[in-house]
Amino acid sequence: MKLGIVVPRYGEEILGGAETFARELAEHLPSSEFAVEVLTTCANDLLKWRNVYPAGLTRVHDIPVRRFPLDDRVRNERRYWELMIKFTNRWPTTVEEEDAWIEHSAHSPALYHYLSQHSRVYDLLIFVPYVFGMTFYGTMIDPARSVLWPCLHDEPFARFAQTRLMLQTCRGVMFTSAPEQALAEGKLGARNPCAQIVGFGLDDYQADAECFRQQFHLTEPFILYSGRLDSMKNLLQLLTFFIQYKQQRPGPLKLVLMGTGALPIPKHPDIVEIGFQTGQVKLDAYAAATVLCLPSLLESFSIVIMESWLAEVPVLVHGDCDVTRYHVLRSNGGLYYADFAEFAGALDWFMTHPQERTQMGQLGRAYVRREYNWDVVLARFYAALAVWRS
């Protein structure tokens, strides 16, 4: 079977959940059964959208990758960001403004032309994620051959008329979690008869907590945040809560931020930035943490809490995120909070119950190994394929 995975950015150095989904699925599908190609752009940054990589066919970890240039000649970037501000602040908008936001997103006419000429070469085209202009336009070229992997969040863009249309008219939809499907079908009223929950697979790993502590000179207990340093991740609230917590409870606890982004980080003796880390260093960071905190309200799966659990480290998530709360409740691998009092209470409990904290991390690990190992996820993917091709 020949599959095309269409994703706006692609590469090992690309930071983002959907981009990781695309790369890991491409690399884990058995080459004896699947001929996988990735169709993407020459960009590597989701804010600047500039052509960085050369166009043409290349390979990333032995996966064929076709890169197509972006074309800014018809894009009004200023208009795009004006509309982005309106949507993210949930100000009143019109369907015409929704369409304009999509129109002024980053686009690759060369990619669209390729799809229009070659879509029949592929048995299926898997588009991930939903929120970029090239997904809206790309799925319209051959919807009967297009499977949408939306990575859906409860955000204004999910409520666009074109988003609901795309969810309902694609050949199939691949969800990563039950709350994501419930969002699409319940709150958005977008039902696709070929929607399937597949999830996402994670490889087990070994990590060295002491190696990380020595490398970054960290002997104190610490909360780990892993991801983009971005207000969209609700990181500002975590920073505010942590500083308030340290004012009320002076002590050795630190907050370690692993990632990059535009959000200014306040200068504080107990906030440590270590930048974007990959490979073994990233895995060692999980193992060294006392607890991982993910304050984000907008998740469709959350790779980082799964990676933390594989290191037997419990998690603290925001209770208003249906997806991360769902995982915590199913696994008993962490706690969730809604306000500062609950945040502080959860940290107090983690710090004063080391044995129970360890057990909670072990339960999280068991959950990931049971529900999201690649054998289980690929079995769900095969079952979904049977539905999409029926």
N, C-alpha and C positions, 0 to 999 in steps of 0.2 A: 504494500500500500504506500502510495506517495502522499506525504503530508507537507503542506506549507504552513509555517508558523509566521504570522505577520505581526510584528511588534515595532513600535516607533524607534526604539533604541535597543542595541544589542551589543554585548561584550562582557567579559569577566569583570571589567573595571566599572561597569555601570551599576550605580546604586539605585535600587528600587525593587519593590516586591514583585510587581508584574513582570519586570525584566528578568528577575531571577526565576520566576515561574517558567517563562519561555525557555530560558537557557537550560534549566534542569530537566524539563520534559524532553527537549530535543536530545539531550545527552543520555537520557535513561531509556528511551524507546529502543527496543532491540533492533540492531541494524539488519538482522536476518529477516525481519518482518516488515520494517518500515524504511522507506527512503525519505529522510526528513531534510527539508530545506528551510532556512530562515530568510524571510523577506523583510528588510528593514531600511532605515535611512542612513545617511552619512553623519548624523548628529550624535552627540554624546551628552548633551546638557538639555534638560527639559525646560529651562528658563530662557536660554539664549537661542536655542534651535539654530545653530550654525553648522554648516558642512565641515566636518573635521576629518572623518575617514575618507579614503579614496572610494569613488564609486566603482562598482563591478563585483565580480565573484571572488570571494576569498573563503578561508576556512577558519573556524574558531573551535578548537578542541576537536578537530576532524569533522565538524558539522559544516556543510556548505552554507555560506551566508552571501546573499545578494544584497548589496547596498545601492540605494538610489538617492540622488541628490534632492534636497529640499529646494523649493523655488519660492522666494519671497516677493516676487514682482507683483503679485496680486494681493498680498497680505498687508493689512493695515495693523501693525503691531500696537500702535497707540490705541486704536479702537478696541482691539482685543483686551488690553489691560483695563481700559475703562469699564468694559462689560464684566471682566473678571472681578473687579471691585464690587460691582453691583450684585453679582451672583453670590460671591462669598460672604457678603454682608446681608444676604437674603432680603435685599430691597425689592420692591415690586418691579417686575419685568414683563416683557411681552414675548410671544412666540417668535416674532420677528427678530427680537434681540437674541433669543436662543439660537436662531439660525445664523445670525451675524457672528456670534461667538464661534460657532463651528466653522463658518466660512473664513474667519480671520485667524484660525488656529494654524499650526504648521502643517504644510501639505507637500506631497511629492507627486506632481503630475507624472513623472517618469515611472513611479511605482504603480500608479493607477493605470497607465498605459500598458505596463507589463501584465498586470492582472487581467485587463480586458483582452489581451492577446493570448495569454497562457493559462488562464484559470483552469481550463479543462485538462491540463497536464496533471493536475493534482486531484486526488480522490476527495480530499477535504482541505479547506483553508481554515486555520484556527487563528482568530484575531484576539489579541490581548494587549492592553485592557480596553474598556469601552470608551474612556473619557477623552481620547484624542481625536482631532479632526480626521486623521487618516483612517481611523477605525470606522467612523461614521460613513465616510466616502467609500472606503474599501469594501465594506460589507454590501454596499448597494450594487457593486459590479456583478457579483454572482451570488446572490443570497441563498440559492438552493445548494450551494457548495460550501457555504460559510458557517462555521461554528464560532459563536462568540464566547470568549472566556472573559467575563466583564470585570472581575475584581470590583464589584459594586459596593459603593458606600452610600450612606443616607446623607446625601449632599444635594445642593440645588441642581447640579448637572444630571443627576440620576432621574430627576423629575422632568427633564426636557421631553417634549412630545416626540422628538426624533430618537431619544433613548428608548422610550417605550416601544416605538415602531421597530427599532432595530432588534430589541429583545424578542419581539413577537414574530418577526419575519425571517430571521436567520434560520438555517437548517436545524440548528440545535444551539443549546446554551450549556456551558460547562461551569457549574458553581463549585466553589471550594469549601463551602460550609452550608449547613441548614439555615442559619440566620440570614445568609446572603440570599438564598432562594426565597425565604419568607419575606424579605424586603422587596424583592422584585414582584412577587405574586400578590403580596398583601398590601403594602403601602403604595406601590407603584401600579398595581393592577395589570402587570405585564406577564401574561402566561404564555409559555411556549410548550407545545405538547411533547417536544423532544428535549426538555430540560433534564439535566442529570447532575447529581452531586458526585464529584470525583475526588475532590480534596487535592492534596499536594504531598509528594513524598520527600522524606528527609533521610539522608544517610547517617548512620551512627558514627560516632567519632570518639577519639581519645584526646584528652586535654591535660595540660599541666598548669595548675593554678599557681604553683610556686614560681614557675618560670615567668609567668606574666607579672607577678608581684615584684620580682627582682628586676625585670626589664623596666618597669615604670615606677620603681621605688615606692611601692604601696604596701604598707604593713597593716593599715587600718581596715576595718570592715567597710564595705562600700555598696551603695546602690548603683547598679549599672543601667544606663540608658543607651540603647543601640538603635541607630537610625539617623535620618536626616535631621539636622538642627534647623527646624522649620516650625513656624507658628501653626501650620496646618496639622502638625503632629501633637498639638496641645502641649508642647514643651515649655512654653512660657508659664503655664500653670504649675508644672512640676518644679521649675526653678523657684517660683514664688513660694510654693508649699515647702520646699526643702529649706530655703533660707529661713522661713518662719519657724520651721521645726527646730533648726539649729539654734535659733534665738531662745526658744523655750527649753531646749534640751541640749546644752553644750556637751560635747563629747567627741569621740574620735571618728564617728561615722562620716563618710565622704560620699559625694555624688560624682561618678565617673561618666563622662559623655563620650561615646564612641561613634563618630560620624562627622560629617561636614554639612555646612549649610549657611544661609545668610542671616540667621537669627543671631543678634548680638548676645553674647553670654556675659552676665554680670561678673565682675571680679570678686571672688570670694575665696577665702583660704581653703574651703572644703569642697569646692567645685573644681574638678580636674578634667581638662580636655585632652584626649589622646588622639583625636583625628580619626579618619577613615581607616579601618583595619580590615585586612582580609586573611584568608588562610588560617594557619595555626595560631597566629596571634589573636585573631578574633575569637577562635574557639577557646583558647586559654583564658581570655577575658571573661567569658561566660562562667567557666569553672571557678574562677577566683572570686566572683561576685558573691555577696551575701544574699542579695535578692535582685532580680531584674524588675525595673518599673517601666511599663508602657502606658503612658497617659493618653494615648491617641483615642479619639472618638470615632475615627474613620478607618476601620479595618475590614477586610473581607476574609482574611485568614490569620495572618501574623506569623511569619517565619521566625521572627526573633524570639517569641515566647516558646516556640517549639525547640529552637536551638538551645535556649536556656534550660528547658526541661531535660533535654538529652544530657546535659551536664549535671543533672540532679539539683538544679538551683530553682527555687520557687519563684513565682512571679506576682507582681502587684499591678493590677490593671484598673482602668476607669470603669465604674459600674454602668455608665451610660453608653458604653460600646457593646452592642448586643453580641458581637462575634467573640471578643476576648472574654467577656463574662461567661458566654456559653462554654468556651473551652475550660475555663477555671472551674465552673460548676460540674462539668462532665468528668474532669480529671481529679478534682480535689487537690490540684497542684499549685494553688495560690489563693490570694485574697483580692477583693475589689473594694473600691472606695467611691464616694460621691462628693465629698467635701473635705475640707482640711481636717476636721475632727476625726473623720474615718481614716484619712491618710495617716495622720499621726498615730492613731490607735493601732493601725495595721503594722506600722514600723516598730512601735513599741513591742507588739507581740512577736514579730520576727526576731527582734534583738534579745528578747528575754526567754525565748523558747527554742534554743538551738536544736534539740533533739526532734521536736515536732517540725521545725523548719526543714530539717534534713529529710524526714519522712514525707513531707509535702513535695519536696523536689523529686523524691523517688517515685511517688505516685504520678507526677507529671511525666517523668521518663517512661513509665509503664504505659501511659496513655498514648504518647507519641509512637512508641514501638508497636503498639496494638493497632492504632487507627491510621498512622501515616508513614508506615514503612513502605518502600517502593513496591514490594510484591502486592500489598493490599491495594495501593493506589492504582497500579497498572491493571489489576484485575477489574477495578471499577471503570478504568478507562476503556478496556476491551468491551465491557458491558455497555458503556455509553456508545462506543462505535457501532455496535450492533443495532442500537436504536436509531442513530443518525443515518445509517445506511439502509435501513429497512424501507 
